[in-house]
Amino acid sequence: MAFVEIFESDFALPPKVCILAPGPRGRPHYAEIPDDFCVIALNKAVLIPEVKIDLWLMNLYDQDWFETANAAFDGVSIFWREAEDSGDYTPAAEKRLLAIDHTHCYYFRVVRPGLHLLRKTPIPLEELIVRGILDGGTVTGAALQLAYHFGAHEVLLCGADMSGDAYFDGSMSEQLGHGEVWPCNGDLNTLIRWMTQTQGIKVTTLSPTKLDVPFWDGCGVLEEQTKD
């Protein structure tokens, strides 16, 4: 199946999406994901058996669990694809990516410099985000931007811990050393504030996260997080 550049397609998201990340803090909350939310699984979260996955968003197709995940899922897939002039591009990873044969496959080229540029420049975020999906240091940032670009009005997070290296199943990421609070946490907070305060997109979370977002209590009522 040929890959399609997502910004050159007719791809669209429904108004409500749940971004399902593979952090362990999401595990007690899977049953709370509302049925009317489109579930976007990030990376290894596609292997969570308790949740029906609608879309798979991936950037770690070089890790040891990828082949199992790839064989288990044949729905709509969206892949973070490195440009050939990127320092993160490797021919081996590109070959592995192009061997994927799902029913519907989309990709995007991540834009650099990314969200961290906002730390050093007064450029308004709206002038940067029109360029595409900005590198946010984590696939959760890419998922939030996809929600913005493709029509979601409400985003519910689950398992986006932004802390530590563990997965929902007790295994550890091959990319160790994220720390107690991931370095990109502040950049994602900037993105979320922009989405909620200027674009009218509601962003809440089912599970504890280091991000500055309120809890969703199951009835659409927002409750502030108590940071631990």
Secondary structure as UniProt FT lines:
FT   STRAND          4..5
FT   HELIX           6..8
FT   STRAND          16..20
FT   HELIX           24..32
FT   TURN            35..36
FT   STRAND          38..42
FT   HELIX           43..47
FT   TURN            49..50
FT   STRAND          55..58
FT   TURN            61..62
FT   TURN            64..65
FT   HELIX           66..72
FT   STRAND          76..81
FT   TURN            84..85
FT   TURN            87..88
FT   HELIX           91..98
FT   STRAND          104..109
FT   HELIX           115..119
FT   HELIX           125..129
FT   TURN            130..131
FT   HELIX           139..149
FT   TURN            150..151
FT   STRAND          154..158
FT   TURN            168..169
FT   TURN            183..184
FT   HELIX           185..198
FT   STRAND          202..205
FT   STRAND          215..216
FT   STRAND          222..223
//
